[in-house]
Amino acid sequence: MTEVDPKLLEILVCPLTKVPLRYDKAAQELISDQAGLAYPVRDGIPIMLVDEAREIKDSEKKKKA
């Protein structure tokens, strides 16, 4: 698995909602809880295209405290 640059993760936002993303290292995805989408990370490169994202289930969404 290739790591995503932490500085890059700080500035990336969901292209649909413009909210910050959370990184799921195990799944190699950037998650937009608000949009309900998971953007894939391939070879350490985030694929920030809505067409490439998968819909996430409610059970996968992280609840905000």
N, C-alpha and C positions, 0 to 999 in steps of 0.2 A: 504494500500500500504506500502510495505517495502522499506526503503531508501537504496541506494547503498552507501557504504563507499566512501566519497569524495577522500580519499587518493588512493583508488583503481582506481577510475575514472582517476586520474592523470597519472597512469602508463599503463592503458589498451590501446592497439592499435588494429586496424583491423588485423585479422590474414591473410587476403588476401593481403592487400596493405601496411600494417605496418604503417599507418598514425593514428594520434590521433582520437578518437571518440568523438561525442557530445552526451550528455544524454538528452533524451526526457522523462522528469519525468511523464507527463500526459499519454504517451503511454507505459511507462515502457520499453523503448528500447534504445539501444546504436546505434547511427547512424554513418555509414561510408558514407559520401557524395561522396567520390572518388570512392568507390566500388559500390555505389548505393544499399547498404544493410542495414537492420535494424536487429540488434541482440537482441533477447528478454532478459528481466530481469525477472526472476521468483523467488519470495520470497527473493528478494534482491541479487540474484546470477546471474551475467551475463552469458549467454549461448553463448560462443564464438566459435560456430561451424558454418561454412559456410552453412552446410546442414540444420541448424535450422533457419537461417536468412531468412527474406523475402526481396524481391526486393522492393525498394521504387520508386515511380513515380518521374519524373522530377519536378513536382510541390511541392514535399515534400523536395527536396534538398535545403539546405541553400546556398545562394549565398555568396561567399567570397567577402569581401569589398576590 
